[in-house]
Amino acid sequence: MKNQLGELRAGKTWSQGDLAEKLGVSRQTINAIETEKYDPSLPLAFKIARLFKQPIEKIFVPAD
């Protein structure tokens, strides 16, 4: 799944560690999501969307 997480995080000038702390996950989880090696669970995707005040479908887009 493609995502805009890295761009959104950078826009806030947060490190991966900062974002991980806000979401209650590890920095490695954030890295894996950003590099599209891991798709977040639905509850985590909703948490991310709420944090960035964006609809889920603006952050996460199914890969072709």
N, CA, C and O of each residue as an XYZ file, in Angstrom:
256
protein
N       0.841     -1.172      0.000
C       0.000      0.000      0.000
C       0.892      1.242      0.000
O       1.801      1.371      0.820
N       0.620      2.128     -0.913
C       1.364      3.382     -0.966
C       0.823      4.312      0.115
O      -0.338      4.216      0.512
N       1.689      5.216      0.587
C       1.228      6.136      1.622
C       2.006      7.446      1.593
O       3.078      7.548      0.997
N       1.438      8.424      2.246
C       2.012      9.772      2.331
C       2.576     10.054      3.729
O       2.814     11.209      4.082
N       2.784      9.018      4.508
C       3.163      9.216      5.907
C       4.474      9.991      6.052
O       4.564     10.905      6.871
N       5.480      9.636      5.270
C       6.769     10.339      5.362
C       6.641     11.819      5.065
O       7.237     12.646      5.754
N       5.871     12.158      4.048
C       5.683     13.570      3.694
C       4.919     14.322      4.783
O       5.267     15.450      5.132
N       3.883     13.689      5.311
C       3.111     14.326      6.380
C       3.970     14.530      7.622
O       3.921     15.585      8.254
N       4.755     13.516      7.966
C       5.631     13.610      9.140
C       6.658     14.716      8.948
O       6.891     15.518      9.853
N       7.271     14.760      7.772
C       8.286     15.780      7.486
C       7.677     17.185      7.540
O       8.328     18.136      7.972
N       6.439     17.298      7.102
C       5.756     18.591      7.147
C       5.596     19.127      8.557
O       5.497     20.336      8.765
N       5.570     18.223      9.523
C       5.468     18.612     10.937
C       6.849     18.713     11.587
O       6.968     19.056     12.764
N       7.880     18.412     10.816
C       9.271     18.340     11.297
C       9.442     17.371     12.464
O      10.238     17.609     13.373
N       8.679     16.268     12.425
C       8.797     15.220     13.431
C       9.754     14.161     12.920
O       9.779     13.868     11.725
N      10.537     13.589     13.810
C      11.357     12.429     13.462
C      10.461     11.197     13.474
O       9.329     11.250     13.955
N      10.962     10.107     12.954
C      10.206      8.854     13.033
C       9.952      8.499     14.490
O       8.880      8.000     14.833
N      10.930      8.755     15.341
C      10.773      8.485     16.771
C       9.679      9.333     17.405
O       8.914      8.850     18.239
N       9.608     10.611     17.002
C       8.557     11.500     17.518
C       7.176     10.960     17.156
O       6.283     10.876     17.999
N       7.022     10.598     15.885
C       5.729     10.090     15.419
C       5.387      8.778     16.110
O       4.246      8.560     16.516
N       6.373      7.916     16.239
C       6.150      6.630     16.910
C       5.640      6.842     18.333
O       4.717      6.161     18.781
N       6.247      7.785     19.032
C       5.846      8.068     20.412
C       4.402      8.564     20.470
O       3.638      8.153     21.343
N       4.032      9.439     19.549
C       2.676      9.972     19.523
C       1.640      8.883     19.236
O       0.506      8.954     19.709
N       2.044      7.872     18.455
C       1.120      6.804     18.068
C       1.211      5.570     18.965
O       0.383      4.665     18.858
N       2.206      5.529     19.845
C       2.360      4.386     20.740
C       2.888      3.143     20.044
O       2.536      2.021     20.409
N       3.747      3.349     19.022
C       4.367      2.236     18.296
C       5.872      2.456     18.278
O       6.358      3.480     18.758
N       6.608      1.503     17.728
C       8.063      1.648     17.656
C       8.476      2.475     16.443
O       7.721      2.600     15.478
N       9.672      3.032     16.502
C      10.212      3.764     15.363
C      10.345      2.845     14.162
O      10.163      3.269     13.021
N      10.666      1.581     14.427
C      10.804      0.607     13.340
C       9.472      0.405     12.610
O       9.448      0.199     11.396
N       8.373      0.466     13.354
C       7.051      0.345     12.730
C       6.806      1.512     11.781
O       6.319      1.317     10.667
N       7.141      2.716     12.215
C       6.965      3.893     11.359
C       7.829      3.761     10.113
O       7.373      4.042      9.005
N       9.069      3.339     10.290
C       9.961      3.157      9.150
C       9.397      2.133      8.172
O       9.423      2.354      6.961
N       8.891      1.025      8.681
C       8.351     -0.030      7.820
C       7.112      0.451      7.065
O       6.925      0.088      5.904
N       6.270      1.253      7.698
C       5.098      1.797      7.014
C       5.543      2.769      5.921
O       5.063      2.700      4.790
N       6.460      3.671      6.264
C       6.919      4.675      5.299
C       7.600      4.046      4.087
O       7.479      4.556      2.973
N       8.308      2.951      4.296
C       9.007      2.298      3.182
C       8.134      1.242      2.509
O       8.599      0.470      1.671
N       6.865      1.225      2.892
C       5.858      0.334      2.297
C       6.191     -1.144      2.444
O       5.838     -1.960      1.592
N       6.883     -1.482      3.547
C       7.178     -2.882      3.854
C       6.144     -3.461      4.810
O       6.115     -4.667      5.053
N       5.298     -2.592      5.350
C       4.303     -3.015      6.340
C       3.066     -2.151      6.175
O       3.171     -0.928      6.084
N       1.905     -2.768      6.136
C       0.636     -2.038      6.119
C       0.116     -1.975      7.546
O       0.037     -3.000      8.223
N      -0.240     -0.782      8.009
C      -0.715     -0.669      9.391
C      -2.064     -1.359      9.575
O      -2.830     -1.534      8.627
N      -2.330     -1.740     10.811
C      -3.648     -2.275     11.144
C      -4.673     -1.159     10.953
O      -4.315      0.018     10.913
N      -5.916     -1.521     10.837
C      -6.969     -0.518     10.670
C      -7.022      0.453     11.861
O      -7.132      1.660     11.647
N      -6.948     -0.036     13.107
C      -6.942      0.921     14.222
C      -5.758      1.897     14.161
O      -5.911      3.078     14.472
N      -4.586      1.407     13.762
C      -3.429      2.296     13.656
C      -3.616      3.284     12.510
O      -3.256      4.453     12.646
N      -4.164      2.844     11.402
C      -4.425      3.743     10.271
C      -5.380      4.862     10.687
O      -5.176      6.017     10.315
N      -6.421      4.526     11.457
C      -7.353      5.542     11.946
C      -6.646      6.517     12.891
O      -6.897      7.722     12.847
N      -5.769      5.995     13.738
C      -5.017      6.836     14.674
C      -4.136      7.827     13.911
O      -4.055      9.003     14.267
N      -3.481      7.339     12.866
C      -2.634      8.191     12.027
C      -3.482      9.274     11.360
O      -3.109     10.447     11.352
N      -4.613      8.876     10.808
C      -5.497      9.835     10.135
C      -5.981     10.918     11.095
O      -6.019     12.097     10.743
N      -6.347     10.513     12.302
C      -6.792     11.502     13.305
C      -5.663     12.443     13.682
O      -5.875     13.649     13.808
N      -4.464     11.905     13.862
C      -3.322     12.727     14.260
C      -3.027     13.805     13.215
O      -2.738     14.949     13.563
N      -3.102     13.436     11.943
C      -2.804     14.382     10.869
C      -4.048     15.103     10.351
O      -3.963     15.917      9.431
N      -5.214     14.796     10.952
C      -6.475     15.425     10.553
C      -6.707     15.300      9.048
O      -7.050     16.269      8.370
N      -6.509     14.074      8.544
C      -6.693     13.760      7.126
C      -7.563     12.516      7.007
O      -7.542     11.669      7.900
N      -8.324     12.387      5.929
C      -9.046     11.131      5.700
C      -8.033     10.008      5.420
O      -6.984     10.244      4.820
N      -8.353      8.821      5.850
C      -7.453      7.673      5.636
C      -7.082      7.542      4.168
O      -5.925      7.278      3.839
N      -8.059      7.726      3.284
C      -7.769      7.514      1.866
C      -6.863      8.585      1.264
O      -6.378      8.411      0.146
N      -6.622      9.682      1.972
C      -5.632     10.667      1.526
C      -4.224     10.248      1.934
O      -3.247     10.650      1.301
N      -4.118      9.446      2.982
C      -2.807      9.016      3.495
C      -2.399      7.683      2.885
O      -1.245      7.490      2.502
N      -3.359      6.763      2.798
C      -3.074      5.408      2.313
C      -3.832      5.145      1.023
O      -5.047      5.330      0.950
N      -3.093      4.708      0.003
C      -3.684      4.426     -1.318
C      -3.285      3.023     -1.729
O      -2.102      2.682     -1.692
N      -4.250      2.203     -2.121
C      -3.895      0.850     -2.558
C      -2.916      0.884     -3.732
O      -3.051      1.705     -4.640
N      -1.941     -0.002     -3.706
C      -0.984     -0.114     -4.818
C      -1.680     -0.733     -6.011
O      -2.599     -1.538     -5.859
N      -1.243     -0.357     -7.192
C      -1.855     -0.908     -8.418
C      -1.530     -2.364     -8.612
O      -1.968     -2.969     -9.591
